[in-house]
Amino acid sequence: MLAEIGLKLPPHPPRELTATMIDSASIRVTMGCLDDASCPARLKSRELRDWALPDPGRLDDEGFRGVRDEIRRRVSLLHQEIVAMSRGEDPTEHGAVR
């Protein structure tokens, strides 16, 4: 389903989220994993944005595509926000949302 939007999986397996990665990130985004079973406690102690999206692995193809498209939309807005912030601009002036 990633190929449908011009993306492909990277050649490496998924990488483990490390404490260093969490600490060095200026913006932390989760998809709704803020339960104790699946989300690192260290991540929950930091400022973050929880997008509260359903687990696409539990959805049918249409539902999976919906989550995929919503992630793509939100990543685009986040990118706009980061660019605006790096320029010292107000990210909300460029359509970015928190």
Summary of the structure (lengths in Angstrom):
residues: 98
radius of gyration: 15.1
end to end distance: 27.1
largest distance: 41.9
contacts: 202
relative contact order: 0.13
helix: 47%
strand: 4%
